[in-house]
Amino acid sequence: MSNKPLHVVILAAGKGSRMRSELPKVLHQVAGKSLLGHVIDSALELKPVQVHVVVGHGKDLVIDSFAEHASNQRLNWVEQTEQLGTGHAVSQALPFIDGSSDPDGDSANVLMLTADVPLIRSSTLSAMVSAMNSSPLALLTALVDDPFGLGRITRDESGSVSGIVEQKDADSEQSKINEINSGIICADLEQLKIWLSQVSNDNAQQEFYLTDVVSIAYAAGNPVAALHPENNTEVTGINSRLQLSQVERLFQAEQAERLMNDGVTIMDPARIDIRGDVEVGSDSVIDVNVVLQGRVRIGRNVYIAPNCVIIDSILADNVTVHPNTVIEGSELGAHVNVGPFARLRAGTKLAEKVKIGNFVETKNAQLDVGAKVNHLSYVGDATVGSNTNIGAGVITCNYDGANKHKTTIGKDVFVGSDSQLVAPVEIEDGATIGAGSTITTKVEANKLAISRGKQRQIDGWTRPTKAR
């Protein structure tokens, strides 16, 4: 990295008409995060003085979407009231960068990014900033098979970069060039001011192109550094729903590859979605159609069956998650077994060797070692002791219509099927609840509690028949 102070300008003012959406293009998502969010995160990894986001179309919606960044002093919103081109957009941010030069007299570097290129890596951007040690201007370019629609890099006889020609302004020979502009440029602040002042809108679009600073810098005898990304997918831009879906799959393929390189088996890399900060231990297996969202930590030797969704949760080693299970805001200890068709909601904490079976829902529930809730039950706002068994159809009645109440169940308790535990209520260690009971008061240790109605048999009963 260069020793000069760094400012980042992100261009995010365009409407994105080809998306055919009321939502600003930069707020469309890849892997559960907006396009602009991806670019901001990559920029912040460089630890710049500030990140200046130039907004225009839908600016209020864009700014509101980043409310969690409101306290981040490094993020500055700049409005471009008229969309007159990329050069004009950058010029709107320059007044906020004035006066930020290094106290020793060195100018700042300005890294210019576009919000519709979400896969750009911070390592690539860092390399561009480092190139500023030997040049006042650096470009990120790429060699592609099909350059149609993209700006072409022109070079002189010595191979030095001499300019960028946009598709609509390219002649027949320039259109054959397969080195394209990524839209990512880094420049010395003071030089950038001079170059932008010389940019005109004498082109097919009648816009002020940022890319024109390249030919202006070259004509003034300034060397222009050109760097390539490690992988061309980094500079894939998004202008349509089709391109959005293609970038989504590119991102997911990269994430799947990362996990497989860490020793994780992914049954089909084309059928996994990672939408957040995800870590998975070695020898774990992830089957098809699994979604991992938010901050997810999965241990070693974990098996996640098909069609599961795991959100903001921690799974320890040797956990098994059966098909069609949803886990959110939960912590699972080692050797826990969950599902199929289970739903673990926020606040669920399962100790080692807990078993949660099919069609069981938990919420704000803590289950101790070896506890079992095997099927068709709801356990909410409850603590359950070790080795307790909760039968089928059991409900902790935790809500009275206004407030939530807690159920406390001790260890080695057996709760018979189809029972209702009306909170607040306590079941002490070793107690047994007979099937079909409604429990409203404390059950003492090692006692049997039963509250079902007495069974009767009625003689002479005739089953109703349909009227003719």
C-alpha positions in Angstrom: 0.0 0.0 0.0 1.0 3.6 -0.6 2.0 5.7 2.4 -0.3 8.5 1.2 -3.7 9.0 2.9 -6.4 7.1 1.0 -9.9 8.2 0.1 -12.4 6.0 -1.7 -15.2 7.3 -4.0 -18.0 4.8 -4.9 -20.2 5.7 -7.8 -23.8 4.7 -6.8 -26.0 7.4 -8.4 -27.4 5.5 -11.5 -31.0 4.3 -11.8 -30.1 1.0 -13.4 -33.0 1.1 -15.9 -32.2 -2.3 -17.3 -33.0 -3.9 -14.0 -36.6 -2.8 -14.6 -37.1 -2.2 -10.9 -38.4 0.5 -8.5 -35.5 -0.5 -6.3 -32.2 1.4 -7.0 -29.8 -1.0 -8.8 -27.2 -0.7 -6.0 -29.6 -2.1 -3.5 -30.3 -5.4 -5.4 -28.6 -8.2 -3.6 -25.9 -10.8 -4.1 -25.7 -13.4 -1.3 -28.1 -11.5 0.9 -26.1 -8.3 0.8 -26.7 -5.3 -1.5 -24.3 -4.6 -4.3 -23.3 -1.4 -2.7 -22.8 -3.2 0.6 -20.3 -5.6 -0.9 -18.3 -2.7 -2.4 -18.4 -0.6 0.8 -17.1 -3.6 2.8 -14.2 -4.2 0.4 -13.3 -0.5 0.6 -13.4 -0.3 4.4 -10.9 -3.2 4.6 -8.3 -0.8 3.1 -8.8 1.5 6.2 -9.2 4.7 4.1 -9.6 8.1 5.6 -13.2 8.1 4.3 -15.4 6.3 1.8 -17.5 8.8 -0.2 -20.6 7.3 -1.7 -22.0 9.3 -4.6 -25.8 8.8 -4.7 -28.6 10.1 -6.9 -31.5 8.0 -8.0 -33.4 6.8 -4.9 -30.8 8.4 -2.6 -33.0 8.5 0.5 -33.7 4.8 0.1 -30.1 4.0 -0.4 -28.9 6.0 2.6 -31.7 4.6 4.8 -30.6 1.1 3.8 -27.2 1.7 5.5 -28.6 3.1 8.8 -26.3 0.7 10.7 -23.4 2.7 9.2 -24.7 6.0 10.6 -22.1 6.1 13.4 -19.2 5.2 11.0 -17.3 8.4 10.6 -15.5 7.0 7.6 -18.7 6.8 5.5 -19.8 10.0 3.7 -22.8 10.4 1.4 -22.5 12.8 -1.5 -25.5 13.7 -3.7 -25.2 14.0 -7.5 -28.3 16.0 -8.3 -27.9 15.6 -12.1 -26.5 12.4 -13.6 -24.0 14.0 -16.1 -21.5 11.1 -16.2 -18.9 9.4 -14.1 -16.4 12.2 -14.3 -19.1 14.6 -13.0 -20.0 12.2 -10.2 -16.4 12.0 -9.0 -16.1 15.8 -9.1 -19.0 16.0 -6.7 -17.0 14.1 -4.1 -13.7 16.1 -4.5 -14.8 19.0 -2.2 -15.1 16.6 0.7 -11.6 15.3 0.0 -10.0 18.8 -0.1 -7.8 19.6 2.8 -7.2 16.0 3.7 -3.7 15.7 2.3 -0.9 14.4 4.5 0.6 17.0 6.9 4.0 16.3 5.4 2.8 17.8 2.1 2.0 14.6 0.1 -1.2 14.5 -1.7 -3.9 11.9 -1.0 -4.7 8.9 -3.3 -8.3 8.6 -4.5 -9.6 5.1 -5.3 -12.7 5.2 -7.5 -15.1 2.2 -7.5 -18.5 1.5 -9.0 -21.2 0.1 -6.9 -22.4 -2.5 -9.5 -19.1 -4.5 -9.3 -19.7 -6.4 -6.0 -17.1 -9.2 -6.3 -14.0 -6.9 -6.2 -11.5 -8.1 -3.6 -9.8 -5.9 -1.2 -6.5 -7.6 -2.0 -6.8 -6.4 -5.6 -7.7 -2.9 -4.5 -4.7 -2.9 -2.2 -2.4 -3.8 -5.1 -3.8 -0.9 -7.1 -3.1 1.5 -4.3 0.4 0.2 -4.0 1.0 0.9 -7.7 0.5 4.5 -6.9 4.1 4.5 -5.4 5.4 4.7 -9.0 2.6 6.3 -11.0 0.0 9.0 -10.5 -2.7 6.9 -12.1 -3.5 3.2 -12.0 -6.2 1.2 -13.8 -7.7 -2.2 -13.3 -8.1 -3.8 -16.7 -9.0 -7.4 -17.8 -8.6 -9.5 -20.9 -11.9 -11.0 -22.0 -13.2 -13.1 -24.8 -16.3 -10.9 -25.4 -15.6 -7.2 -24.8 -18.9 -6.0 -26.3 -20.5 -3.1 -24.4 -17.3 -2.4 -22.4 -14.7 0.4 -22.6 -11.6 -0.7 -24.5 -8.0 0.0 -23.3 -5.9 1.6 -26.0 -2.1 1.4 -26.0 0.7 3.1 -27.9 3.4 1.4 -30.0 5.5 0.8 -26.9 2.6 -0.9 -25.1 1.9 1.9 -22.7 -1.8 2.7 -21.8 -2.9 5.7 -23.8 -6.6 5.9 -23.2 -10.0 4.3 -22.8 -12.6 4.3 -25.5 -16.2 3.6 -24.7 -18.2 1.1 -26.8 -20.4 3.7 -28.4 -17.4 5.8 -29.4 -15.2 3.0 -30.6 -14.3 2.6 -34.3 -14.1 -0.8 -36.0 -10.5 -1.4 -35.0 -10.9 -0.3 -31.4 -14.0 -2.6 -31.1 -11.7 -5.6 -31.7 -9.6 -4.8 -28.6 -10.2 -7.4 -25.9 -8.6 -5.5 -23.0 -11.4 -3.8 -21.1 -11.8 -1.2 -18.5 -13.2 -2.4 -15.1 -14.3 1.0 -14.1 -11.9 1.0 -11.2 -9.3 3.7 -11.1 -6.8 5.1 -8.6 -5.3 8.6 -8.9 -3.3 11.2 -7.1 -5.8 13.8 -5.7 -4.1 16.9 -7.0 -3.5 15.4 -10.5 -7.1 14.1 -10.6 -8.4 17.7 -10.0 -6.4 18.9 -13.0 -7.4 16.1 -15.3 -11.1 16.3 -14.4 -11.1 20.0 -15.2 -10.1 19.1 -18.8 -12.8 16.5 -19.4 -15.5 17.5 -21.9 -18.8 15.9 -22.8 -18.0 15.8 -26.5 -19.0 12.2 -27.0 -22.0 10.0 -28.1 -23.6 10.1 -24.7 -22.8 13.8 -24.0 -21.5 12.9 -20.6 -18.4 13.7 -18.7 -16.5 10.4 -18.7 -14.1 9.6 -15.8 -12.2 7.4 -18.2 -11.1 10.4 -20.2 -8.6 11.3 -17.5 -6.5 8.4 -18.8 -5.9 9.9 -22.2 -5.4 13.4 -20.6 -2.8 12.0 -18.2 -1.0 10.1 -21.0 -0.9 13.2 -23.2 0.7 15.1 -20.3 3.5 12.5 -20.1 2.2 10.8 -17.0 2.9 7.0 -16.8 -0.3 5.0 -16.4 -0.1 1.7 -14.5 -2.4 -1.1 -15.6 -3.1 -4.1 -13.3 -5.2 -7.2 -13.8 -7.3 -8.9 -11.2 -6.4 -12.4 -10.1 -9.7 -13.6 -11.5 -11.8 -11.8 -14.1 -15.0 -12.6 -12.1 -13.9 -9.8 -9.7 -14.7 -7.2 -12.3 -18.0 -8.6 -13.5 -20.5 -5.7 -13.6 -24.3 -6.0 -13.1 -26.8 -4.1 -15.3 -29.7 -6.6 -15.6 -31.5 -9.4 -13.6 -29.7 -12.0 -15.8 -26.3 -10.6 -14.8 -27.4 -10.4 -11.2 -28.2 -14.1 -11.2 -24.9 -14.9 -13.0 -22.9 -13.0 -10.4 -24.8 -14.7 -7.6 -23.7 -18.1 -8.9 -20.1 -16.8 -9.4 -20.1 -15.7 -5.7 -21.6 -19.0 -4.5 -19.1 -21.0 -6.5 -16.2 -19.0 -4.8 -17.7 -19.6 -1.4 -18.2 -23.3 -2.0 -14.6 -23.6 -3.3 -13.3 -21.9 -0.1 -15.1 -24.3 2.1 -14.0 -27.3 0.1 -10.4 -26.1 0.4 -10.9 -26.0 4.1 -11.8 -29.7 4.2 -15.6 -29.5 3.9 -17.5 -31.9 1.6 -20.2 -30.1 -0.4 -22.4 -32.6 -2.2 -23.2 -30.2 -5.1 -21.4 -26.8 -5.2 -24.0 -25.5 -7.5 -26.7 -26.0 -4.9 -25.5 -24.2 -1.8 -26.1 -20.6 -0.8 -23.8 -18.7 1.6 -25.2 -15.4 2.6 -22.9 -14.0 5.3 -19.9 -14.8 7.4 -19.7 -18.5 7.5 -17.0 -20.9 8.8 -17.2 -24.7 8.7 -14.9 -27.2 10.2 -13.1 -30.0 8.4 -14.8 -33.3 7.6 -18.2 -31.7 7.8 -20.7 -32.6 5.0 -23.2 -30.2 3.5 -25.9 -31.7 1.3 -27.9 -30.0 -1.4 -30.1 -26.9 -1.2 -28.6 -25.7 2.1 -28.7 -22.0 3.0 -26.2 -20.5 5.5 -27.1 -17.0 6.4 -25.6 -14.3 8.7 -22.9 -15.3 11.1 -22.7 -19.1 11.1 -20.1 -21.2 12.9 -20.1 -24.9 12.2 -17.7 -27.3 13.8 -16.0 -30.5 12.6 -17.7 -33.6 11.4 -21.1 -32.0 11.2 -23.7 -33.3 8.8 -26.3 -31.0 7.3 -28.9 -32.8 5.3 -30.8 -31.3 2.2 -33.0 -28.3 2.3 -31.9 -26.9 5.7 -31.6 -23.2 6.5 -29.2 -22.1 9.2 -29.1 -18.4 10.3 -26.9 -16.7 12.9 -26.2 -19.9 14.8 -23.4 -22.0 16.2 -23.1 -25.8 15.7 -20.5 -27.6 17.7 -18.6 -30.8 16.5 -20.5 -33.9 15.4 -23.9 -32.3 15.1 -26.4 -33.9 12.8 -29.1 -31.8 11.1 -31.8 -33.8 9.3 -33.6 -32.6 6.2 -35.9 -29.5 6.0 -34.8 -28.1 9.3 -34.6 -24.3 10.1 -32.2 -23.1 12.8 -32.0 -19.4 13.7 -30.2 -17.6 16.5 -29.4 -20.9 18.2 -26.4 -22.7 19.8 -26.1 -26.5 19.5 -23.6 -28.5 21.5 -21.6 -31.5 20.4 -23.4 -34.6 19.2 -26.8 -32.8 19.0 -29.3 -34.4 16.7 -32.0 -32.2 15.1 -34.9 -32.8 12.7 -36.2 -33.6 10.2 -38.7 -30.7 9.8 -37.6 -29.1 13.1 -37.6 -25.3 13.8 -35.2 -23.9 16.3 -35.9 -20.2 16.9 -33.9 -17.5 18.6 -32.6 -18.2 22.1 -32.5 -22.0 21.7 -29.5 -23.5 23.5 -29.0 -27.2 23.3 -26.3 -28.9 25.4 -24.4 -32.1 24.3 -26.4 -35.1 23.0 -29.8 -33.3 23.0 -32.3 -34.8 20.5 -34.9 -32.6 18.8 -37.1 -34.6 16.5 -39.5 -34.0 13.6 -42.0 -31.2 13.7 -40.6 -29.8 17.0 -40.4 -26.0 17.5 -38.3 -24.4 20.2 -37.9 -20.7 21.2 -35.8 -19.2 23.9 -35.4 -22.7 25.3 -32.4 -24.2 27.1 -32.1 -28.0 27.1 -29.5 -29.7 29.2 -27.3 -32.8 28.3 -29.2 -35.7 26.9 -32.7 -34.1 26.9 -35.1 -35.3 24.2 -38.1 -33.7 22.4 -38.8 -36.3 19.8 -41.8 -35.1 17.8 -44.7 -32.7 17.3 -44.0 -30.5 20.3 -43.5 -26.8 21.2 -41.0 -25.8 23.9 -40.8 -22.1 24.4 -39.5 -19.9 27.2 -38.3 -23.0 29.1 -35.4 -24.7 30.7 -35.2 -28.5 30.5 -32.9 -30.5 32.7 -30.6 -33.3 31.6 -32.0 -36.7 30.4 -35.6 -35.4 30.5 -37.9 -36.8 27.9 -40.8 -34.7 26.4 -43.4 -36.8 24.6 -45.3 -36.1 21.4 -47.7 -33.2 21.2 -46.5 -31.5 24.4 -46.9 -27.7 24.6 -45.4 -25.2 27.0 -48.2 -22.7 27.2 -45.9 -19.6 27.6 -48.2 -16.8 26.4 -51.3 -15.5 28.2 -52.2 -13.1 25.4 -50.2 -10.2 26.9 -47.0 -11.6 28.5 -44.6 -14.5 28.2 -44.0 -16.9 31.1 -41.4 -19.5 31.9 -41.6 -23.2 32.3 -38.9 -24.9 34.4 -38.5 -28.6 34.0 -35.9 -30.5 36.1 -33.7 -33.4 35.2 -34.9 -37.0 34.6 -38.5 -35.8 34.0 -40.9 -37.7 31.8 -43.6 -35.6 30.2 -46.3 -37.8 28.6 -47.7 -37.2 25.2 -50.4 -34.5 24.5 -49.7 -32.6 27.7 -50.0 -28.9 28.2 -47.7 -27.2 30.7 -49.3 -23.8 31.6 -46.6 -21.3 32.5 -45.4 -20.1 34.9 -45.0 -23.6 36.2 -42.2 -25.8 37.6 -41.7 -29.6 37.2 -39.1 -30.8 39.7 -36.5 -33.6 39.1 -37.7 -37.1 38.5 -41.4 -36.1 38.1 -43.7 -37.9 35.7 -46.6 -36.2 33.8 -49.3 -38.6 32.6 -50.3 -38.4 29.0 -53.0 -35.9 28.2 -52.6 -33.8 31.3 -52.9 -30.1 31.7 -50.4 -29.0 34.4 -51.0 -25.6 36.0 -49.2 -25.9 39.4 -45.9 -27.1 40.6 -45.1 -30.9 40.3 -42.9 -32.1 43.1 -39.8 -34.3 42.7 -40.4 -38.0 41.8 -44.2 -37.6 41.9 -46.7 -38.6 39.2 -49.1 -35.8 38.1 -52.1 -36.6 36.0 -55.1 -34.4 35.2 -57.1 -36.1 32.5 -60.9 -36.7 32.8 -62.2 -40.0 34.0 -62.9 -42.5 31.1 -66.5 -43.7 30.8 -68.2 -46.3 28.6 -71.8 -45.7 27.5 -74.0 -48.7 26.8 -76.5 -48.6 24.0 -74.5 -46.1 22.0 -75.6 -45.9 18.3 -73.2 -44.3 15.9 -74.9 -41.6 13.8 -75.7 -42.4 10.2 -76.3 -40.2 7.1 -79.9 -39.2 6.4 -81.2 -40.7 3.2 
